[in-house]
Every structure is written in C-alpha cells, then in structure tokens.
Amino acid sequence: MMKHPISTYYLLCLFTTMVIPSCVNDLKKIDEIASIKDIGAELGKNVEVVVTNNGVMSVKIIATETKRHMEGTPYTEFPRGIKAYTYNSDLEIESSMTAKYATIHEKGGKIEVMNAKNDVVVVNLKGEKLNTEELMWNQIEKKIYATGFVRITTPDEIIYGNGLEAKEDFSEYTIKKVTGKVKVKNGDL
C-alpha cells in the first residue's frame, strides 16, 4: 500500500485554513463582552452588604447588581437599584429605603456616604413615608439629607418641602422650606 503525500498535504492545508481564521478575535464581539469602562471594576450579582456597629448588624443593603470601581477614588455603584434596612440592637427593622440607583463612597474601608437617586422611598416604624429623587446617607454622622423636593406622608397629613435632614432610621426629621398643610396641636405652638 502506497501513501499519497499530496493528499496529506491537502488535508493539512484544509485543516490550517479552517483553524487559523477561527483564532482571529472579532473586536466587536470583544467590546460586547467587556467594555473599556469596566476595566478596573469588580462586578457582583445578588449582593448583600452588611454594616455592623460593635459587631451588631445596623444596616443591610441588598442589590441585584453592583460594580466596585477600583481606579481613582474607589466607590461602589448599584446601577439597578438597592433596598436598604436599618436595624436596632435587637435586630428589628427600624426603617427601609429603596432607590433605582445608588453609590457608596468609602473611607478607610468603612462606608462614609451613600447617595441614592431616582424614586427614593424611605419608610419608618411609624409608617411615615419619604419620597424624593435624591438622598444622601452619611453613615459617620448617622443622618440622611435631601436637598431637593421632598414629600412626607404620615397617617394624618402630607407635607411638602425643599430639603430634609433626618436621623438615619428616619425616626426624627426636619423639613426645610415647608409647603402644604401641617396639623399643629394647641399646646405645640
């Protein structure tokens, strides 16, 4: 039986022409998989961030997607929104917050400030509800702030204002530039 060197040569050429083009990267496909802006970022899905105070959980943040940006000043982005809960020392929920977008800025490995935007809703134990478009939580001061339009809905009234300062659990708050009807008891004047 005689070997045919020409057929081996043709098979080798055919194999090479099939394999080498498949090794070439399509730049459009690469851009679809990873964009330049995500280089230096850690991505997470279905994440829970727990903040403790002397070993006891004080805040829990839940997000479906996170991006931790490592270049420059590190920060964490929640592009699909968050749910956040504050807890008392008995681990009972004191307040809840939802927002469609948020960022957390850290200092020394601890949360310093969280900015929540787009349809921010905060509810406290008394059932009072805050609606605003942007809210800042300063974890060091244990306060939340809003500089724009706010609406507070209580069991008895709706209060509108432009700006707010409150405890982080939203148990006490001060509305700035109040508009709307506010009920005042005789003894409170």
Secondary structure, DSSP 8 states (H G I E B T S, - for coil): ----HHHHHHHHHHHHHHHHHHTS--HHHHHHH--GGGTTEEEEEEEEEEEEETTEEEEEEEEEEEEEE-SSS-EEEETT-EEEEEE-TTS-EEEEEEESEEEEEEETTEEEEEEEEEEEEEEETT--EEEEEEEEEETTTTEEEEEEEEEEE-SS-EEEEEEEEEETTSSSEEESS-BS-----GGG-
